[in-house]
Structures are given as C-alpha cells and as structure tokens.
Amino acid sequence: MKKSLVALAAVAATGAMAQVTIDGYMDRGYLVTNNSYNQADTRTVGSNAGTTTFGIKYRENIGGGIVVGGQVNTDWSDIAGNSQSNSLQPSQTSGFANSQSFVDIAGPFGTIRAGVPNNFTLTNATAVATPAFSTGVGSSYSSSFSIANGLGTGSTGYGGVVVAGNAASTAAVTGARAIRIANTVQYSSPSLNGLTAHFGYTPQNNNVDGSSGTSSTGAGNTVGVTEYALRYTNGPIDAMYTSIKYEVGSLGVSRAALTAAGVATNGAVTGTSTIGNTLIAGGTTSTQNLLGASYAINSALKLHAGFGSFSSANNANKGKSTDFGATYTLGSFVFMGHVAKVDDQSTTNYDRKLTGLGVDYNLSKTARLYVRYDDINYASNQASFTGSSLKRTAVGFSKSF
C-alpha cells in the first residue's frame, strides 16, 4: 500500500503538484536451517518471507497525460547487515539506495526508466511463475536456489553487479538470478487489451585498463545486458515471457568484493578484511529465458507454472527448469506450495530440485503471520555429498505499508 506524505511543490504556472509517497515491507521471523554439512546448521532472525524494504517515490503530473518522477528503494537488515556471526558488511548491500532506484517518465507512449530498475525477469519469476514466495524461504528464485545457471546479479556482496556463478559440481550450486543492474534504461509499452511489451538495455564497456596500460585485468569494464519481455494480464490469466542476455567484451570484466576476516573456533579473528578480485573471461555470454503463467480457477484457488531455459556461448552453463504450484485461500488462511526442478545439461550434469511450502494467516490486508518451509537437493541425479541437501523452516510475521 502507498501512503501519500506531502505535496512538496506547486508549480504556479501550471498548477502541477509534485507528490512524494512512501511504501515498504517489514519482515522478521525465526529461521532454522538444517544442512547436510552439519557445521552449517544455523538459527537466525531475519526476513524470511520477503525482503524488508523501504521505498520513496516522487511524481509530478506536468499535463498532457505525462507524469515524471522516480523512486529510491533501500533493502534493510539488522545493524546494516551485520550479525553476531560477522563484523563487516560491504556497503553495496547495506547502504542507502542499495535496491532499485531510477527516474522515469510515463505517458501515452508508455514508460521510460533510467537508473537501476528491477529486471523484468525478476518480476516474472516472483510475481507470475511463482507468485506466493517472493525471494524468501521456499522460493525458487532466492539466494539458496535459482532456476538458472550462469551470469547474474543476485550474489551476496555484489549488489547490482554482474558476477559469474560456478558451474554445477560437487559443491552446492544455488544458481544465478537476474535482480537489477546499474546503468540500465528500460521501456514499457502502454497496455493493449492486457498485452504489454518491455525492453531493457545496459551498455557494455570493453576498454583497456588505463592504470596499467594492459587489458588483462578487465578493470573498468562492464557487462552488457539486453532484456525483452511480453506480459498478458486479463481476467484470470497472467502470463509473461522474459529473455535476458549478458555479454562480456573481449577484454573481460574484473569484479571486486570486500571479504570479512576469518574467525577461529574460539571466536578469535584470524585475519584482516581484504578485497577479493575475480575475472569474468572475455567473450562470456549467458542467456536466461522464462515463460511464467498463473491462472485463477476461482477466488480461492490459483495455479501457476514456470518453464525456463539457460545457456552460454561455450555450454559451460546449459539446461532447463520447470516449476509447478498452487495457492489456496480459506478465510484468513492462505496455503501455498510448489515444486521446482533444474535439469543441468552441461557436461557436469548436476541437477537440483526444491519443494517449497507455506501458510499465511492474514491479520489484516497488510499484516500476516507466516510459516515457510523448503527442502533443497543440489545433486538430485548424483550421489549425495557434504552440503548437497538443505532444509529450512521459518516462522514469523510481516507488515506492508
């Protein structure tokens, strides 16, 4: 829900008003994680059914059906992302405006956004293909499980920056996600009988590193991204197709992240914080496609499904995904569940699967109690290994505004 705060300015000549609104979502729950790597079992309190976020939006109607404005979102976690288990949090993921932020202009021609808007693929994965779980526990588009492999922007510590996920192997591979990326321009068309078209573009930079005079480090280069989407929303049907492609220039791209110091078994810090660098090789590409759909059988029952594919230039990442689920409303209760599978078709061939379950008890239109559960297997077609299975249970409450 959006609450109007104040009309900040009045333009005397036109009588136009610039209006600021805030909205957001607060979530805290108790999470128990059981991992087949026993030392990774944890008990924490945090956002488990969605991302706690705070948004500021500003709009001005300048006449002729044209509205200009923008928004800034900040995703919040306790103590700026710190917890009892660490003492350092990169500013990319803990600072103000660490989520989507952009300016936009909307009118009869559609909507243009510039800055860091959410990817259309994120909307498809969390609002159409699996509309019940957001990116929390039970979701097939979370930091613990994703329906695609390859390049993406959902890695912890690299907020809004493209990084390369690991190829499937005997270490648990959670997958890659398209969340949002800096330096992006998007266009969304007006609706034509429920059908809208969308396009996103992030320019690629492929320059020689000026500080060293060489191209080997990839410093200063950026990944190019193009994204296309079609969405049809009419009556009980909500269907969306998205395709996003990441392209690295011939000189490669360097990525750096601040890493926390190690901690010994007695709790003592064993090292100092360092900057870690990784290089995405020149010529790397990654494409992710997703067809999502939901259908409301009636006011109580909604079915949803997602069919995805992913590939890369050298087939290091290649495969398909499926996701089937339903939500059922009974009074103040909402029951939800789905199953997701990733068929890895690369040479490593490590499939993974997820079962997600949840129950909401709505205290009001904007407040709820919730339970979430998921069961993840990172090697469903291979022999199990240490850390190949993960079970999570969360109990909490949330409030949107």
C-alpha positions as CSV (number, residue, x, y, z in Angstrom):
1,M,0.0,0.0,0.0
2,K,1.1,3.5,-0.7
3,K,0.7,6.4,1.7
4,S,0.9,10.0,0.5
5,L,3.1,12.1,2.7
6,V,3.0,15.7,1.4
7,A,2.8,17.7,-1.8
8,L,6.3,19.1,-1.9
9,A,6.0,21.8,-4.5
10,A,3.4,23.6,-6.5
11,V,4.2,25.0,-9.9
12,A,2.2,28.2,-10.1
13,A,2.0,28.5,-13.9
14,T,0.5,25.0,-14.4
15,G,-0.9,24.2,-11.0
16,A,1.0,20.9,-11.1
17,M,1.9,19.2,-7.8
18,A,5.0,17.2,-7.1
19,Q,3.9,14.4,-4.7
20,V,6.1,12.1,-2.5
21,T,4.8,8.8,-1.2
22,I,6.4,6.0,0.8
23,D,5.8,2.3,0.8
24,G,7.6,-0.7,2.1
25,Y,7.6,-4.1,3.7
26,M,8.8,-5.2,7.2
27,D,9.5,-8.9,7.9
28,R,11.1,-10.7,10.9
29,G,11.0,-14.4,11.5
30,Y,12.9,-17.2,13.2
31,L,14.7,-19.4,10.8
32,V,16.1,-22.9,11.5
33,T,18.5,-24.3,8.8
34,N,19.5,-27.9,8.6
35,N,22.3,-28.7,6.2
36,S,23.9,-32.0,5.4
37,Y,27.1,-30.0,6.0
38,N,26.4,-30.1,9.8
39,Q,28.7,-27.2,10.7
40,A,26.4,-25.0,8.5
41,D,23.3,-25.6,10.7
42,T,22.1,-22.2,11.9
43,R,19.3,-20.4,13.8
44,T,18.7,-16.8,12.8
45,V,16.2,-14.0,12.9
46,G,15.6,-12.0,9.7
47,S,13.4,-11.5,6.6
48,N,12.2,-15.0,5.6
49,A,9.0,-14.5,3.5
50,G,10.2,-11.5,1.5
51,T,12.8,-8.6,1.5
52,T,12.4,-5.9,4.2
53,T,12.5,-2.7,2.1
54,F,11.6,1.0,2.3
55,G,10.7,3.0,-0.8
56,I,10.4,6.7,-1.6
57,K,8.5,7.7,-4.8
58,Y,8.1,11.1,-6.3
59,R,5.7,12.0,-9.1
60,E,4.6,15.2,-10.9
61,N,1.8,15.5,-13.4
62,I,3.1,18.0,-15.9
63,G,0.0,17.9,-18.1
64,G,-0.9,16.2,-21.4
65,G,-1.1,12.9,-19.6
66,I,2.6,12.9,-18.8
67,V,4.0,12.1,-15.4
68,V,7.7,12.5,-14.4
69,G,9.3,11.2,-11.3
70,G,11.2,8.3,-9.9
71,Q,11.8,6.2,-6.9
72,V,14.6,5.1,-4.4
73,N,14.4,1.8,-2.5
74,T,16.6,0.6,0.3
75,D,16.6,-3.1,1.5
76,W,17.1,-3.2,5.2
77,S,18.6,-5.8,7.5
78,D,19.6,-5.6,11.1
79,I,22.6,-3.4,12.0
80,A,23.2,-2.6,8.4
81,G,23.6,-6.2,7.5
82,N,25.8,-7.2,10.4
83,S,25.0,-10.0,12.8
84,Q,26.7,-11.9,15.7
85,S,28.5,-14.1,13.2
86,N,30.3,-11.3,11.3
87,S,31.7,-7.9,11.9
88,L,31.8,-6.4,8.4
89,Q,29.2,-5.7,5.7
90,P,30.0,-4.3,2.2
91,S,28.3,-1.0,1.6
92,Q,27.0,-2.4,-1.7
93,T,24.4,-4.4,0.2
94,S,23.9,-2.4,3.4
95,G,23.9,1.3,2.3
96,F,21.1,3.6,1.4
97,A,19.6,3.1,-2.1
98,N,21.1,-0.4,-2.3
99,S,17.9,-1.6,-4.1
100,Q,16.2,-0.3,-7.2
101,S,16.4,3.4,-7.9
102,F,15.6,5.3,-11.1
103,V,13.9,8.3,-12.7
104,D,11.1,7.8,-15.0
105,I,8.6,9.5,-17.4
106,A,5.2,8.0,-18.3
107,G,2.6,9.0,-20.7
108,P,0.5,7.8,-23.7
109,F,3.8,6.5,-25.2
110,G,4.5,4.2,-22.3
111,T,7.1,4.4,-19.5
112,I,10.8,5.0,-19.7
113,R,13.1,4.3,-16.7
114,A,16.7,5.1,-16.3
115,G,19.0,4.1,-13.4
116,V,18.7,0.8,-11.5
117,P,15.2,-0.7,-12.0
118,N,14.3,-4.3,-11.2
119,N,14.7,-6.7,-14.1
120,F,11.6,-7.9,-15.8
121,T,12.9,-11.5,-15.3
122,L,12.7,-10.9,-11.5
123,T,9.0,-9.8,-11.9
124,N,8.3,-12.9,-14.0
125,A,10.0,-15.4,-11.6
126,T,8.5,-14.0,-8.4
127,A,5.1,-12.4,-9.4
128,V,3.9,-14.6,-12.2
129,A,5.6,-18.0,-12.4
130,T,5.7,-18.4,-8.6
131,P,3.6,-15.6,-7.1
132,A,3.4,-16.8,-3.5
133,F,7.0,-17.0,-2.2
134,S,8.8,-13.8,-3.3
135,T,12.6,-14.4,-2.8
136,G,12.3,-15.8,0.7
137,V,12.3,-19.3,2.2
138,G,10.5,-21.7,-0.2
139,S,11.2,-19.5,-3.3
140,S,12.7,-20.9,-6.5
141,Y,14.4,-17.5,-7.0
142,S,16.3,-17.0,-3.8
143,S,19.9,-16.8,-2.8
144,S,19.7,-20.5,-1.8
145,F,18.0,-21.8,-5.0
146,S,17.5,-20.4,-8.5
147,I,16.1,-21.8,-11.7
148,A,19.1,-20.8,-13.9
149,N,22.9,-21.0,-14.0
150,G,25.4,-18.6,-15.5
151,L,25.9,-14.8,-15.1
152,G,23.6,-12.9,-12.8
153,T,23.2,-10.1,-10.3
154,G,21.8,-11.9,-7.2
155,S,25.1,-12.8,-5.5
156,T,25.6,-11.7,-1.9
157,G,28.0,-8.8,-1.5
158,Y,27.8,-7.7,-5.1
159,G,24.5,-5.7,-5.1
160,G,23.5,-4.8,-8.7
161,V,26.8,-6.0,-10.2
162,V,27.1,-8.9,-12.7
163,V,29.1,-11.9,-11.4
164,A,29.6,-15.4,-12.8
165,G,28.1,-18.3,-10.9
166,N,30.0,-21.5,-10.6
167,A,29.3,-24.4,-12.9
168,A,27.4,-27.3,-11.2
169,S,29.8,-29.6,-9.4
170,T,30.3,-31.4,-6.1
171,A,29.9,-28.1,-4.3
172,A,26.3,-26.9,-3.8
173,V,25.4,-24.6,-6.7
174,T,22.5,-22.3,-5.9
175,G,22.2,-20.8,-9.4
176,A,22.1,-17.3,-10.9
177,R,19.4,-14.7,-10.7
178,A,18.5,-11.5,-12.7
179,I,17.6,-8.9,-10.0
180,R,18.7,-5.5,-11.1
181,I,21.8,-3.8,-12.6
182,A,23.2,-0.3,-12.6
183,N,23.3,1.8,-15.8
184,T,20.1,0.5,-17.2
185,V,17.5,2.0,-19.4
186,Q,14.0,0.4,-19.7
187,Y,10.9,0.9,-21.8
188,S,7.4,-0.5,-21.1
189,S,4.7,0.0,-23.7
190,P,1.1,1.0,-22.9
191,S,-1.3,-1.9,-22.4
192,L,-3.2,-3.1,-25.5
193,N,-6.1,-5.3,-24.3
194,G,-3.9,-6.5,-21.4
195,L,-0.7,-7.0,-23.5
196,T,2.4,-5.0,-22.7
197,A,5.9,-5.2,-24.2
198,H,9.1,-4.4,-22.4
199,F,12.8,-3.8,-23.2
200,G,15.9,-3.2,-21.1
201,Y,19.4,-2.2,-22.1
202,T,22.6,-1.9,-20.2
203,P,25.6,-0.7,-22.3
204,Q,28.8,-2.8,-22.4
205,N,32.2,-1.2,-21.8
206,N,35.3,-3.0,-23.1
207,N,38.2,-0.7,-22.7
208,V,41.9,-1.2,-21.9
209,D,42.7,-0.7,-18.2
210,G,44.2,2.8,-18.3
211,S,46.0,2.5,-14.9
212,S,48.2,-0.4,-16.1
213,G,48.1,0.0,-19.9
214,T,47.0,-3.6,-20.3
215,S,43.7,-5.4,-20.9
216,S,44.5,-8.4,-18.7
217,T,42.8,-7.2,-15.5
218,G,39.4,-6.2,-17.0
219,A,39.3,-3.3,-14.6
220,G,36.8,-0.6,-15.6
221,N,34.9,-2.8,-18.0
222,T,31.2,-3.6,-17.6
223,V,28.9,-6.4,-18.8
224,G,26.3,-5.5,-21.5
225,V,22.8,-6.7,-20.9
226,T,19.7,-6.8,-23.1
227,E,16.3,-7.9,-21.9
228,Y,13.0,-8.5,-23.6
229,A,9.6,-9.2,-22.1
230,L,5.9,-9.7,-23.1
231,R,3.2,-9.8,-20.4
232,Y,-0.5,-10.5,-20.8
233,T,-2.9,-9.8,-17.9
234,N,-6.6,-10.2,-18.5
235,G,-9.2,-11.7,-16.2
236,P,-8.0,-14.9,-14.5
237,I,-4.9,-15.1,-16.7
238,D,-1.4,-13.6,-16.0
239,A,1.3,-14.8,-18.4
240,M,4.8,-13.4,-19.0
241,Y,7.7,-14.3,-21.2
242,T,11.2,-12.9,-20.5
243,S,14.6,-13.3,-22.0
244,I,17.8,-11.7,-20.6
245,K,21.3,-11.9,-22.1
246,Y,24.6,-10.9,-20.5
247,E,27.6,-10.3,-22.8
248,V,31.2,-9.7,-21.7
249,G,33.5,-7.9,-24.0
250,S,36.7,-9.4,-25.4
251,L,38.9,-7.9,-22.6
252,G,36.9,-9.4,-19.7
253,V,35.4,-7.8,-16.6
254,S,37.0,-7.6,-13.2
255,R,34.8,-7.9,-10.0
256,A,35.9,-7.0,-6.5
257,A,34.2,-7.5,-3.2
258,L,35.2,-6.8,0.4
259,T,35.6,-10.1,2.3
260,A,35.3,-10.4,6.1
261,A,38.2,-11.6,8.3
262,G,38.2,-15.3,9.2
263,V,37.1,-16.5,12.7
264,A,38.7,-19.3,14.6
265,T,36.7,-21.9,16.5
266,N,37.4,-20.0,19.7
267,G,35.8,-16.9,18.2
268,A,39.1,-15.0,17.6
269,V,39.6,-13.1,14.4
270,T,42.3,-14.9,12.4
271,G,42.9,-12.4,9.6
272,T,42.1,-9.0,8.2
273,S,39.4,-7.9,5.8
274,T,40.6,-8.0,2.2
275,I,39.5,-7.0,-1.3
276,G,38.9,-10.1,-3.4
277,N,39.0,-9.9,-7.2
278,T,37.6,-12.3,-9.8
279,L,37.8,-12.0,-13.6
280,I,34.9,-12.9,-15.9
281,A,36.6,-14.1,-19.1
282,G,36.3,-12.1,-22.3
283,G,33.6,-13.3,-24.7
284,T,31.5,-14.9,-21.9
285,T,27.8,-14.8,-22.6
286,S,24.8,-16.0,-20.6
287,T,21.1,-16.2,-21.7
288,Q,18.1,-16.9,-19.4
289,N,14.6,-17.4,-20.8
290,L,11.4,-17.9,-18.7
291,L,7.8,-18.4,-19.5
292,G,5.6,-18.0,-16.5
293,A,1.8,-18.2,-16.1
294,S,-0.8,-18.1,-13.4
295,Y,-4.5,-18.9,-13.7
296,A,-7.2,-18.1,-11.1
297,I,-9.6,-21.1,-11.1
298,N,-11.8,-19.1,-8.7
299,S,-11.4,-16.5,-6.0
300,A,-9.8,-19.2,-3.7
301,L,-7.6,-21.3,-5.9
302,K,-4.8,-20.1,-8.2
303,L,-2.5,-22.3,-10.2
304,H,0.9,-21.2,-11.5
305,A,3.8,-22.6,-13.5
306,G,7.2,-21.6,-15.0
307,F,9.2,-23.1,-17.8
308,G,12.8,-21.8,-18.2
309,S,16.0,-22.4,-20.1
310,F,19.5,-21.1,-19.8
311,S,22.7,-21.3,-22.0
312,S,26.1,-19.9,-22.6
313,A,28.4,-19.5,-25.6
314,N,30.6,-22.5,-24.6
315,N,27.8,-24.5,-23.0
316,A,29.5,-24.3,-19.6
317,N,26.0,-23.4,-18.4
318,K,23.1,-25.1,-20.2
319,G,19.8,-26.5,-19.0
320,K,16.1,-26.2,-18.4
321,S,13.8,-25.7,-15.5
322,T,10.2,-26.4,-14.5
323,D,8.1,-25.1,-11.6
324,F,4.5,-26.0,-10.7
325,G,2.5,-24.8,-7.8
326,A,-0.8,-23.5,-6.3
327,T,-2.2,-21.2,-3.7
328,Y,-5.5,-21.7,-1.9
329,T,-7.3,-19.2,0.3
330,L,-9.6,-20.3,3.1
331,G,-10.8,-17.4,5.2
332,S,-7.8,-15.7,6.7
333,F,-5.5,-18.6,5.8
334,V,-3.5,-18.9,2.6
335,F,-1.9,-22.2,1.8
336,M,0.8,-22.4,-0.8
337,G,3.2,-24.9,-2.3
338,H,5.3,-25.7,-5.4
339,V,8.0,-27.9,-6.7
340,A,10.9,-26.7,-8.9
341,K,13.5,-28.7,-10.8
342,V,16.6,-27.6,-12.7
343,D,17.8,-30.0,-15.4
344,D,21.5,-29.3,-15.9
345,Q,22.5,-30.2,-19.4
346,S,26.2,-29.2,-19.2
347,T,29.0,-31.7,-19.0
348,T,28.9,-31.7,-15.2
349,N,25.2,-32.6,-15.2
350,Y,24.3,-31.8,-11.6
351,D,20.5,-31.4,-11.4
352,R,18.8,-29.7,-8.4
353,K,15.3,-29.6,-7.1
354,L,13.2,-27.8,-4.5
355,T,9.9,-28.3,-2.6
356,G,8.5,-25.1,-1.1
357,L,5.6,-24.9,1.3
358,G,4.0,-22.1,3.2
359,V,1.0,-20.9,5.2
360,D,-0.1,-17.3,5.8
361,Y,-2.6,-16.2,8.5
362,N,-3.8,-12.7,7.5
363,L,-4.3,-10.4,10.5
364,S,-5.4,-7.6,8.1
365,K,-5.0,-6.7,4.5
366,T,-1.3,-5.7,5.2
367,A,-0.3,-7.8,8.2
368,R,0.2,-11.5,8.5
369,L,1.7,-14.4,10.4
370,Y,3.6,-16.9,8.3
371,V,5.3,-20.3,8.2
372,R,7.7,-21.2,5.4
373,Y,9.5,-24.5,4.7
374,D,11.7,-25.7,1.9
375,D,13.7,-28.9,1.1
376,I,16.5,-28.4,-1.4
377,N,18.7,-31.1,-3.1
378,Y,21.6,-29.8,-5.0
379,A,22.5,-33.2,-6.6
380,S,19.2,-34.8,-7.2
381,N,20.6,-37.0,-10.0
382,Q,24.0,-37.7,-8.5
383,A,25.4,-39.3,-5.3
384,S,24.9,-37.0,-2.3
385,F,27.9,-35.1,-1.0
386,T,28.6,-32.9,2.1
387,G,26.2,-30.0,1.8
388,S,24.1,-31.4,-1.0
389,S,20.8,-31.1,0.9
390,L,19.3,-28.2,2.8
391,K,16.1,-27.9,4.8
392,R,14.8,-24.6,6.2
393,T,11.8,-23.8,8.4
394,A,10.8,-20.2,9.2
395,V,8.1,-18.8,11.5
396,G,7.5,-15.0,11.6
397,F,5.3,-12.0,10.9
398,S,5.3,-9.2,8.4
399,K,3.7,-5.9,7.7
400,S,3.4,-3.9,4.4
401,F,2.6,-0.2,4.2
